[in-house]
Amino acid sequence: MRLDIYRSFKQMKKIMFLIGLLAFLGAASCVDNRTSTQAPTVSPQDTAVIVPFEEIPLKCYGKSYSPDRCFNELQKIYIAISRRSVSFRVNDVTYADLGEDNLCDQGCQVFAYGNGADKVIILDTFLEYGHLYQAYFYNGTTLKYLGKNEITLNEKIDQSIKLQVGQIGDQLELSFQEGMQKFTFDLNQGKELRGRDEIPLNELMEEYKGNPEYITDNLIFTRDKNQQLQIDTAILSYIQNNTTAQDNAYVIALQKYVTRTINALYYDDKKQWTEEEMNKIIAFAANTTDPLHKRLWNESPEHWHNGMWGNILGYCNVVHRKTLWVKLLRQLQKEHDYNLPYLPEMIAYAMGFDRFGPPY
């Protein structure tokens, strides 16, 4: 009997030991859990702070929701939009990017934002059921195309478009209509755009032969930092020396740019050029296009719309004979034709134009 009691006592000691061990392990586990709850793992993204970019107001020329040019002189930002390209000038360096066909066919807007030396430029292209946003980022030295993002709208938005731009680490966040939709661009990705001065002229002209409007609308007639008219005569010389009867895209594009700009001078509220500047532009452009038109259009009439396209002074004489034409001749006489060699002959040639086209 004493042996049974002794065995029972030993078993009780083992049981008590196991209970004590389990209690200890449970307490240790609670301490671990409590410590884990008080100091959770935090990802860098959770603690990242968004750096807001302030909107930079832009002054735009052209039609409402279809601007040709937008700029902010103080911030040294200039954006020009043509049929298939976008041109930028930031801190006196010119860049270009080929875009989609008919960029602003259904309308578009341009936005700019800044944070110190960093700038963000957003091209907002209107779609039938939404918007296509293309983003560009300038880091103080280079301009980069970050990419594009499309927003689909299920219903019409009555108020004006509001965008918010901010940077979170290496991500650029764009918020549409106060957070209705958000999307991001990786600042480490994208395509760095080359500055205009980095591209040899021959390479530049060959690259944009399929999109001549970029050259004629953005690079030939510009303003310097003092807002004075500048004319790139090297490009004009290239057009003069590299045009044939069949390869005349730059001539036609230049003639269309000038006639479009003339119409803007008379009919648009916001005018890019003064009348005196416009007359000088006409002189230099016509000295380039009109001799080529006279010499080449009969060789391949279908490439010159039977002679109706490619001549600038003929258009001025026929369409604006009592207004622009009179003032143009007066200014050319005063400025001695700007010493342009072909102008006297081309003025006489333009006198023979009528509404049916050039003289035969």
C-alpha positions in Angstrom: 0.0 0.0 0.0 2.9 2.4 0.8 4.3 1.5 -2.7 1.0 2.5 -4.3 0.9 5.8 -2.4 4.5 6.5 -3.4 3.7 5.8 -7.1 0.7 8.1 -7.0 2.7 10.8 -5.5 5.4 10.6 -8.2 2.7 10.8 -10.9 1.2 13.8 -9.3 4.6 15.5 -9.3 5.0 14.8 -13.0 1.5 16.2 -13.8 2.2 19.4 -11.7 5.6 19.8 -13.5 3.9 19.6 -16.9 1.2 22.0 -15.9 3.8 24.5 -14.7 5.8 24.1 -18.0 2.8 24.7 -20.1 1.8 27.8 -18.1 5.3 29.2 -18.5 5.3 28.6 -22.3 1.9 30.2 -22.5 3.0 33.3 -20.7 6.1 33.6 -22.9 3.8 33.3 -26.0 1.6 36.1 -24.7 4.6 38.3 -24.2 5.8 37.6 -27.8 2.3 38.3 -29.2 2.0 41.5 -27.2 5.4 42.7 -28.4 4.5 41.9 -32.0 1.2 43.9 -31.7 3.0 47.0 -30.3 5.7 47.1 -33.0 4.3 45.9 -36.3 6.3 45.8 -39.5 5.8 49.0 -41.6 6.5 49.1 -45.3 8.3 52.2 -46.7 5.2 52.9 -48.9 3.0 53.2 -45.7 5.3 55.9 -44.3 6.0 57.8 -47.6 4.9 61.4 -47.7 3.3 62.8 -50.9 5.1 65.9 -52.1 2.5 68.2 -53.8 3.2 70.0 -57.0 1.6 73.5 -57.4 -0.2 74.3 -60.6 1.6 76.7 -63.0 -0.9 79.0 -64.8 -0.5 78.9 -68.6 -1.4 81.5 -71.2 -2.6 79.8 -74.4 -3.2 80.8 -78.0 -5.6 79.2 -80.3 -9.2 78.0 -80.0 -10.8 77.1 -76.7 -9.9 73.4 -75.8 -7.7 73.3 -78.8 -4.6 75.4 -78.1 -1.7 75.9 -80.5 0.7 77.2 -77.9 0.7 77.6 -74.1 3.4 79.2 -72.0 4.5 80.8 -68.7 7.2 83.3 -69.2 8.2 83.5 -65.5 8.7 79.7 -65.2 10.3 79.5 -68.7 7.8 76.9 -69.9 6.6 76.8 -73.5 4.4 74.1 -75.1 3.3 74.0 -78.8 1.0 71.4 -80.2 0.7 70.5 -83.9 -1.1 67.7 -85.7 1.2 64.9 -84.7 3.7 66.3 -82.3 4.3 68.3 -79.1 7.2 70.7 -78.8 8.5 72.0 -75.5 10.9 74.8 -74.4 12.0 74.6 -70.8 14.7 76.9 -69.4 15.6 77.9 -73.0 16.1 74.3 -74.2 13.8 73.0 -77.0 12.5 69.4 -77.0 10.0 67.5 -79.2 8.0 64.4 -79.0 6.0 62.7 -81.7 2.4 62.0 -80.6 -0.7 60.4 -81.9 -2.4 61.4 -85.2 -4.6 64.4 -84.8 -3.6 65.0 -81.2 -6.4 67.5 -80.5 -8.9 66.3 -83.0 -11.7 66.2 -80.3 -10.1 68.9 -78.1 -7.3 69.0 -75.6 -5.9 71.0 -72.7 -2.4 71.6 -71.3 -1.5 71.7 -67.6 1.8 72.4 -65.9 2.8 71.9 -62.3 6.0 72.7 -60.3 7.9 71.9 -57.2 11.2 73.8 -57.1 13.2 73.0 -60.2 11.0 69.9 -61.0 8.2 70.5 -63.5 5.4 68.3 -64.7 3.6 68.9 -68.0 0.3 67.1 -68.7 -1.3 66.9 -72.1 -5.0 66.1 -71.7 -6.5 64.8 -74.9 -10.3 64.5 -75.1 -11.7 61.1 -76.1 -15.3 60.2 -77.0 -15.8 58.7 -73.6 -13.0 60.0 -71.5 -9.5 61.5 -71.5 -6.1 60.4 -72.5 -3.3 61.9 -70.2 0.3 62.1 -71.3 2.8 63.0 -68.7 6.2 64.7 -69.0 8.7 65.3 -66.2 11.5 67.9 -66.1 14.0 67.4 -63.3 15.9 70.6 -63.7 18.2 69.4 -66.5 16.4 66.9 -68.7 12.8 66.3 -70.0 11.3 62.8 -70.0 8.2 61.4 -71.4 6.7 59.2 -68.6 3.8 57.6 -70.5 0.1 57.8 -70.9 -3.0 56.7 -69.1 -6.6 56.7 -70.3 -9.6 57.5 -68.2 -13.1 56.3 -69.2 -16.1 58.3 -68.0 -19.5 56.7 -67.7 -21.3 60.0 -67.4 -20.6 63.7 -68.3 -18.8 65.9 -65.9 -20.3 69.4 -65.8 -17.5 71.1 -63.9 -14.1 71.9 -65.3 -11.3 69.3 -65.1 -9.3 69.4 -61.9 -6.0 67.5 -61.5 -3.7 67.1 -58.5 -0.1 66.1 -59.0 2.3 64.8 -56.3 5.4 62.7 -55.9 5.7 59.7 -53.6 9.3 58.5 -53.6 10.0 57.5 -57.2 6.3 57.6 -58.2 4.4 60.5 -59.7 0.8 60.4 -58.7 -2.0 62.1 -60.8 -5.4 62.5 -59.2 -8.4 63.2 -61.5 -11.3 65.2 -60.1 -10.2 65.2 -56.5 -9.6 61.5 -56.3 -12.3 60.1 -58.6 -9.5 58.2 -60.3 -5.8 58.0 -59.6 -2.8 56.6 -61.5 0.9 56.7 -61.1 4.0 57.0 -63.3 7.4 55.6 -62.5 10.0 58.4 -62.6 12.8 55.9 -63.3 11.0 54.7 -66.4 10.0 56.6 -69.6 11.9 58.1 -72.6 14.3 61.0 -72.2 13.9 63.6 -74.9 16.8 65.0 -76.8 17.3 68.8 -76.9 16.9 70.4 -80.3 20.6 71.6 -80.3 21.8 68.0 -79.8 20.2 66.9 -83.1 22.1 67.7 -86.4 19.9 69.6 -88.9 19.9 66.9 -91.6 18.9 64.2 -89.1 16.2 66.5 -87.6 14.7 67.2 -91.0 14.8 63.6 -92.1 13.2 62.4 -88.8 10.2 64.7 -89.2 9.7 64.5 -92.9 6.5 62.5 -92.2 5.4 65.2 -89.7 6.6 68.4 -91.3 4.2 70.5 -89.2 6.4 70.0 -86.2 9.3 71.8 -88.0 7.3 74.5 -89.7 4.9 75.3 -86.8 7.4 75.2 -84.0 11.0 75.7 -84.9 11.4 78.3 -87.7 9.6 81.3 -86.2 10.1 81.6 -82.5 10.8 84.2 -79.8 14.0 84.6 -77.8 14.1 85.2 -74.0 13.5 88.9 -74.7 10.3 88.0 -76.7 11.9 89.1 -80.0 11.1 87.3 -83.2 13.7 84.8 -84.2 13.9 83.2 -87.7 15.9 80.0 -88.2 17.3 80.6 -91.7 19.2 77.3 -91.6 15.9 75.4 -91.8 14.6 77.7 -94.5 17.8 77.0 -96.5 17.4 73.3 -96.0 13.9 73.4 -97.4 15.0 75.5 -100.4 17.9 73.1 -101.2 16.1 69.8 -100.6 12.6 70.2 -102.2 11.6 68.5 -105.4 8.4 68.5 -107.4 7.3 65.3 -105.6 9.0 65.7 -102.3 7.5 69.0 -101.2 6.0 68.3 -97.7 7.9 71.1 -96.0 6.9 73.7 -98.6 3.2 72.8 -98.2 3.4 72.7 -94.4 5.2 76.1 -94.3 2.6 77.7 -96.6 -0.2 76.3 -94.5 1.4 77.5 -91.3 1.7 81.1 -92.7 -1.8 81.3 -94.1 -3.2 79.9 -90.8 -1.3 82.4 -88.8 -2.5 85.2 -91.1 -6.1 84.2 -90.4 -5.4 84.1 -86.7 -4.1 87.7 -86.9 -7.4 88.9 -88.2 -9.9 86.5 -86.7 -8.6 85.2 -83.3 -8.8 87.1 -80.1 -5.4 85.9 -78.9 -2.8 86.8 -81.5 0.7 85.2 -81.5 2.3 87.8 -83.7 2.0 91.5 -84.3 1.2 92.7 -87.8 4.8 93.9 -88.3 6.1 90.5 -87.2 3.6 88.8 -89.4 4.8 90.7 -92.4 8.4 89.8 -91.7 7.4 86.1 -91.3 5.6 86.3 -94.7 8.7 87.8 -96.3 11.1 85.1 -95.2 8.7 82.2 -95.7 7.7 83.4 -99.2 11.3 83.9 -100.2 11.6 80.1 -99.5 8.4 78.6 -100.8 7.3 80.8 -103.7 10.4 80.3 -106.0 10.1 76.5 -105.5 6.4 76.7 -106.3 7.0 78.7 -109.5 9.8 76.3 -110.7 8.3 73.0 -109.7 4.5 72.8 -109.5 4.0 72.2 -113.3 6.2 69.1 -113.1 3.9 67.4 -110.7 0.6 69.3 -110.3 -1.0 66.6 -108.2 1.6 67.3 -105.4 0.8 71.0 -105.5 -3.0 70.8 -105.6 -2.8 72.0 -109.3 -0.8 75.0 -108.2 -3.2 76.1 -105.5 -0.8 75.1 -102.6 2.7 76.1 -101.9 2.6 79.8 -102.7 2.3 82.5 -100.0 2.4 85.8 -101.7 -0.3 84.7 -104.2 -2.6 83.9 -101.3 -1.9 87.3 -99.7 -2.7 89.1 -103.0 -5.9 87.2 -103.7 -7.4 86.8 -100.3 -6.2 89.9 -98.4 -5.6 92.3 -101.4 -7.1 95.4 -99.7 -5.7 94.9 -96.2 -2.7 92.7 -95.5 -1.3 92.9 -99.1 -1.1 96.7 -99.0 0.6 96.9 -95.6 2.9 94.1 -96.6 4.2 95.8 -99.7 4.6 99.0 -97.7 6.7 97.3 -95.1 8.8 95.4 -97.6 9.6 98.7 -99.4 10.6 100.3 -96.1 12.8 97.3 -95.1 14.3 96.9 -98.6 12.8 93.5 -98.9 15.0 92.4 -95.9 17.7 91.8 -98.5 15.9 88.6 -99.5 17.0 87.8 -103.1 13.8 86.3 -104.5 11.2 88.7 -103.2 11.0 91.3 -106.0 10.4 88.6 -108.6 8.0 86.7 -106.4 5.9 89.8 -105.8 5.5 90.2 -109.5 4.7 86.5 -109.8 2.0 86.8 -107.1 0.3 89.7 -109.1 -0.7 87.1 -111.7 -2.6 84.9 -109.3 -6.4 84.9 -109.2 -9.0 82.7 -107.3 -8.4 79.9 -109.8 -4.7 79.7 -109.0 -1.3 80.7 -110.4 -0.6 82.2 -113.8 0.1 79.8 -116.7 
